[in-house]
């Protein structure tokens, strides 16, 4: 069974995409939205951050010339994912924000419509999609608190066609958080929360922190499996393997634990306490 909501209106959605070079990835992302989305009332705000390749800027010019609803804004400064998204958000005109990584390829024609159908509900804070790795395994299907001392993605690395524990992979449901790689939220909620936390969570955990702030206000964070996309995770920015990045990640993980240890130590209310909290596999302890 599937709930399909009636629409009172079709509001403007602002899609915020941080970008540094990797013009081909950005093109794949935007082409998938323009060619597949059956929801047309959207704008794209690309937040340029320290690109150096000439083809990147040539593509920006091509985009802005070919699409009235695409703008490029220029963020100058080091890589701080939270700051970059907040900077982009300040330039947006929409009633809803969709935070989107530049390495996402939309697969479903009703991708925006599905996210928006839940986001428009007054009791919903953030809405997340079902994301796949390029090898057709699960990258994101909702976030579980407490995994490995912080948070993990539900059913990570399960096959794309798997239904998950008690059909959770294929059922729309509430989680404490969803990933910022593809996160829709009301503009008013984002601004009231001060956007993403630029100081404590510059790169990691800012999305989960944002969702938890909404959840603590009594709002629901929703995962819908009917909004599907590939996520070529960390393809454009790389992984946190340098000593500097690893140290930054450790700091942000410590900040996250300090702020949310209650949910990390005493189990996520959307996850059975009889399951282990070492892996995202819903396996018994």
LINWO-V940406 format. One record per residue. RES is the residue in three letters. SS is DSSP state (2 for helix, 1 for strand, 0 for the rest). OMEGA is omega as a letter, one per 20 degrees, with the letter a starting at -180 (NA if undefined). BURIAL is 1 if it has 16 or more other ideal C-beta (glycine too) atoms within 10 Angstrom, else 0. Layout:
RES:SS:OMEGA:BURIAL / RES:SS:OMEGA:BURIAL
This chain:
UNK:0:a:0 / UNK:0:r:0 / UNK:0:r:0 / UNK:0:a:0 / UNK:0:r:0 / UNK:0:a:0 / UNK:0:r:0 / UNK:0:a:0 / UNK:0:r:0 / UNK:0:a:0 / UNK:0:r:1 / UNK:0:r:0 / UNK:1:r:1 / UNK:1:r:1 / UNK:1:a:1 / UNK:1:a:1 / UNK:1:r:1 / UNK:1:a:1 / UNK:1:r:1 / UNK:0:a:1 / UNK:0:a:1 / UNK:0:a:1 / UNK:2:a:1 / UNK:2:r:0 / UNK:2:r:1 / UNK:2:r:1 / UNK:2:r:0 / UNK:2:r:1 / UNK:2:a:1 / UNK:2:r:1 / UNK:2:a:0 / UNK:2:r:1 / UNK:2:a:1 / UNK:2:a:1 / UNK:2:a:0 / UNK:2:a:1 / UNK:0:r:1 / UNK:0:r:0 / UNK:0:a:1 / UNK:0:a:0 / UNK:0:r:0 / UNK:1:r:1 / UNK:1:r:1 / UNK:1:r:1 / UNK:1:r:1 / UNK:1:a:1 / UNK:1:a:1 / UNK:1:a:1 / UNK:0:r:1 / UNK:0:r:0 / UNK:0:a:1 / UNK:0:a:0 / UNK:0:a:0 / UNK:2:a:0 / UNK:2:r:0 / UNK:2:a:1 / UNK:2:r:0 / UNK:2:r:0 / UNK:2:r:1 / UNK:2:a:1 / UNK:2:r:0 / UNK:2:a:0 / UNK:2:a:1 / UNK:2:r:0 / UNK:2:a:0 / UNK:2:a:0 / UNK:0:r:0 / UNK:0:a:0 / UNK:0:r:0 / UNK:1:r:1 / UNK:1:r:1 / UNK:1:r:1 / UNK:1:a:1 / UNK:1:r:0 / UNK:0:a:1 / UNK:0:a:0 / UNK:0:r:0 / UNK:0:a:0 / UNK:0:r:0 / UNK:0:a:1 / UNK:2:a:1 / UNK:2:r:1 / UNK:2:a:1 / UNK:2:r:1 / UNK:2:r:1 / UNK:2:r:1 / UNK:2:r:1 / UNK:2:a:1 / UNK:2:a:1 / UNK:2:a:0 / UNK:0:a:0 / UNK:0:a:1 / UNK:0:a:0 / UNK:0:r:1 / UNK:0:r:1 / UNK:1:r:1 / UNK:1:r:1 / UNK:1:r:1 / UNK:1:a:1 / UNK:1:r:1 / UNK:0:a:1 / UNK:0:r:1 / UNK:0:r:1 / UNK:1:r:1 / UNK:1:a:1 / UNK:1:a:1 / UNK:0:a:1 / UNK:0:a:1 / UNK:0:a:0 / UNK:0:a:1 / UNK:2:a:1 / UNK:2:a:1 / UNK:2:a:1 / UNK:2:r:1 / UNK:2:a:1 / UNK:2:a:1 / UNK:2:r:1 / UNK:2:a:1 / UNK:2:a:1 / UNK:0:r:1 / UNK:0:a:0 / UNK:0:a:0 / UNK:0:a:0 / UNK:1:r:1 / UNK:1:a:1 / UNK:1:r:1 / UNK:1:a:1 / UNK:1:a:1 / UNK:1:r:1 / UNK:1:a:1 / UNK:1:a:1 / UNK:1:r:1 / UNK:0:r:1 / UNK:0:r:0 / UNK:0:r:0 / UNK:0:r:0 / UNK:1:a:0 / UNK:1:r:1 / UNK:1:r:1 / UNK:1:r:1 / UNK:0:a:1 / UNK:0:a:1 / UNK:1:r:1 / UNK:1:r:1 / UNK:1:r:1 / UNK:0:r:1 / UNK:2:r:1 / UNK:2:r:0 / UNK:2:r:0 / UNK:0:a:1 / UNK:1:a:1 / UNK:1:a:1 / UNK:1:a:1 / UNK:0:r:1 / UNK:0:a:1 / UNK:0:r:1 / UNK:0:r:0 / UNK:0:r:1 / UNK:1:a:0 / UNK:0:a:0 / UNK:0:r:0 / UNK:0:r:0 / UNK:0:r:0 / UNK:0:a:1 / UNK:2:a:1 / UNK:2:r:0 / UNK:2:a:0 / UNK:2:r:1 / UNK:2:a:1 / UNK:2:a:0 / UNK:0:r:0 / UNK:0:a:1 / UNK:1:r:1 / UNK:1:r:0 / UNK:1:r:1 / UNK:0:a:1 / UNK:1:r:1 / UNK:0:a:1 / UNK:0:r:1 / UNK:0:r:1 / UNK:0:r:1 / UNK:1:a:1 / UNK:1:r:1 / UNK:1:r:1 / UNK:1:r:1 / UNK:1:r:1 / UNK:2:a:1 / UNK:2:r:0 / UNK:2:a:1 / UNK:2:a:1 / UNK:2:r:0 / UNK:2:r:0 / UNK:0:a:1 / UNK:0:a:0 / UNK:0:r:1 / UNK:0:a:1 / UNK:0:a:1 / UNK:0:a:1 / UNK:0:a:0 / UNK:0:a:1 / UNK:0:a:1 / UNK:0:a:1 / UNK:0:a:0 / UNK:0:r:1 / UNK:0:a:1 / UNK:2:r:1 / UNK:2:r:1 / UNK:2:r:1 / UNK:2:r:1 / UNK:2:r:1 / UNK:2:a:1 / UNK:2:r:1 / UNK:2:r:1 / UNK:2:a:1 / UNK:2:r:1 / UNK:2:r:0 / UNK:0:r:0 / UNK:0:r:0 / UNK:0:r:1 / UNK:1:r:1 / UNK:1:a:1 / UNK:1:r:1 / UNK:1:r:1 / UNK:1:a:1 / UNK:1:a:1 / UNK:1:r:1 / UNK:1:a:1 / UNK:1:r:1 / UNK:1:r:1 / UNK:1:r:1 / UNK:1:r:1 / UNK:0:a:1 / UNK:0:r:1 / UNK:0:a:0 / UNK:0:a:0 / UNK:0:a:1 / UNK:0:a:1 / UNK:0:a:0 / UNK:0:a:0 / UNK:0:a:1 / UNK:0:r:0 / UNK:0:r:0 / UNK:2:a:0 / UNK:2:a:0 / UNK:2:r:1 / UNK:2:r:0 / UNK:2:r:0 / UNK:2:r:0 / UNK:2:r:1 / UNK:2:r:0 / UNK:2:a:0 / UNK:2:r:1 / UNK:2:r:1 / UNK:2:r:0 / UNK:2:a:1 / UNK:2:r:1 / UNK:2:r:0 / UNK:2:a:0 / UNK:2:a:1 / UNK:2:a:1 / UNK:2:r:0 / UNK:2:a:0 / UNK:2:a:1 / UNK:2:a:1 / UNK:2:a:0 / UNK:0:r:0 / UNK:0:r:1 / UNK:0:a:1 / UNK:0:r:0 / UNK:0:a:1 / UNK:0:a:1 / UNK:0:a:0 / UNK:0:r:0 / UNK:0:r:0 / UNK:1:r:1 / UNK:0:r:0 / UNK:0:r:1 / UNK:0:a:0 / UNK:0:a:0 / UNK:0:a:1 / UNK:0:r:1 / UNK:0:r:1 / UNK:0:r:0 / UNK:1:r:0 / UNK:0:NA:0
